[in-house]
């Protein structure tokens, strides 16, 4: 386990989101140089099956967010808009 400071101020926050029966991993990452957060989305394989999506791999969605919460919200909005 990391220190309490690391737990209170993580450098990455992941959330799994289900949209239209498919699972996606929304990842917010903190950039140590700027202190801002970026967000990306990636389709999650289910039971070893490749995800059925229009894209391959991780998609960067946005950057410059002030918190992981706002970054994750932007990632979820992007997913819903691109279904």
Secondary structure, 3 states (H helix, E strand, C coil): CCCHHHHHCCCEEEEEEEECCEEEEEEEEECCCCCCEEEEEEECCECCECCCCCCCCEEEEEEEECCHHHHHHHHHHHHHHCC
